[in-house]
Amino acid sequence: QVQLVESGGGLVQAGGSLRLSCAAARRSRSSSYDMGWFRQTPGKEREFVAAITSSGSKLSYTGSVKGRFTISRDNVNNTVYLQMNNLKAEDTAVYYCAAKPAGVYGDSYATSYVYWGQGTQVTVSS
């Protein structure tokens, strides 16, 4: 069982930055899991944003955030981060972190992930 808690969302102007954090509960070993960030807006399906393997050796991003967002992880502190720079109005969404057992296929597929956080709202004003 992995319990995930996101934080760091908020309201920011276009062009600004935010850093999201996803902390795994102390009894969870997030280092055994690949981690992903997804986002969702009302009426739309959950959309892949970024993923990182359990070791941190492989990163992947959806095209619209490449060059602006960076995913990273700290396995000592069981935390995954999403640094978001040059934010745009279209980045407005609820952001979720998720975990899947290391090596399971489908880094960009929400259905591959087993554990989810509660989400944190990111609002970018234009």
N, C-alpha and C positions, 0 to 999 in steps of 0.2 A: 504494500500500500504506500502510495506517495501522495502526500498532501502538499499542495502548491498554493502560495499566496503572492499575488502580484501587488506591486505598488509603484508609485512614480507618475501616474497619470495626472492630467490636469488640463488647464486652458493655456494656450500659448498662441502668440501671433505667428502668422505665416513667416517663414524664414528662421524661426526660432528652433530651440532644441529641447528635448526631454530625454531622460534616461529611465527606462522601465526596469524594475527588478522583479525577479521571481524567486522566492525563497522556498526551499523544501523544508518540511518539518524535520526536526532533529533526528527522529527515528527513521527517516527516509534516506536512502543512499542514492542521491540523484546522480552520482558518478556512474551508476550502472545503467543509466538511461540516456538515450538521445533526447534532446529538448527542442521544442519548437515554439515559435510565436505565431499566432493567428489573430485576425481581426474580423470584426463583424459590424455591419451597419443594419439598421432596421429594414426588414423585408428582404435581406440578401443572405446568401449562404456565407458560412465562415470561410475566410480567405487566408491562404498561406502567406506568411510574411518572411520568415527566416527560420533556419534550423541549424543545429550544431550537434555533432556526434558526441558520444559520451567522453571521448578523450579530448575533444576540441580540435581534432585534426582536420575535420571537414566542415565547411560552412556552405550554406546555400541560401539564396535570396530570391524573392519574386522580382521580376524585372523592374517594376515601378519604384522599388526602394533601393536598388543597387546604386552604390556610390553615396547614398545618404544615410542608410541604417547600417549598424554593425552589431552583430550578435557575439556575445562572449560568455564564458562561464568561469566560475571559481569553484572548483570541486572541493576545496578545503572547507569553504563556507557554505557549500550546497546552494549556490545562487547562480542564476542565469540573468544576463543583462541584455537589454536592447537599447543601444544608443541611437537616438533618432535626431538627425540634423537636417537643416533646411526643410523644415516641415511645411507641408502644403495642406490646403483646405481638404483635399481629397484623402488625406491621411486620417481624418476624423473618424473614429470608430471606437468600439470597445475592444481592447486588446487582451488576449488570453495567452497564457503560457500552458504548455502541454508536455507530457512525458510519454515516451514509449520505450520498451526494452531495447537495449543497445543492439544494433544490427538489424532490427525488424525493417523490412522494406517499406518505402513510401514516406520519405522525409516531408514531402509537401502535401500529403493527404491527411486530412483531419481524421479520417477513419482508422488510420494507423496508430493513433495516439490513444493511450488508455486512461491517463490521468489528466485532469484539467483544473486550472485555477478558476477563481470566481470572476475574473475580469477586472480591468481598470479602464476608465473612460479617458480617452484622449480627444480633446477638441481643439482644432486649429482654426483661428479666426483669420479671415482674409481682409 
